[in-house]
Amino acid sequence: MHCYLEKYKEAVSDYTTAHQIDPTLGAKLAADNIKQFVIKTASLINKKGGLKPKKVAEITKTIATSFVPIKTETPETKPEKQLKTIAFEELKAGKNNDVVVSCKVLSSIDKAMTVPLYRTNDNFIIDHF
């Protein structure tokens, strides 16, 4: 469950405890896999996906900084909305109404278990917040 919620420290702790209780469960391997995933992810973030600074600067210039108003699901009851562009650091847990984070994917991370998103009105929410 902790992996699903992306609480990796707690997941490793629980798998370590499980391994101590019963070494045949394969919990040590699961804990090691989580550690490797976190190390790989941190490395990709720190190295900006392995791209050189000049390439990152070129990509950054192509990121949109403003957006046209969007139509809501029920135009007769809601006016068009102007979305505010914010940085990742400005995102808060839970709903972030009427905002958009514009970005480019520099690298992808292969992950066995993904955290699903669900849609509520005009918002996408990671379901563990």
Summary of the structure (lengths in Angstrom):
residues: 129
radius of gyration: 19.6
end to end distance: 14.2
largest distance: 61.3
contacts: 254
relative contact order: 0.13
helix: 40%
strand: 11%
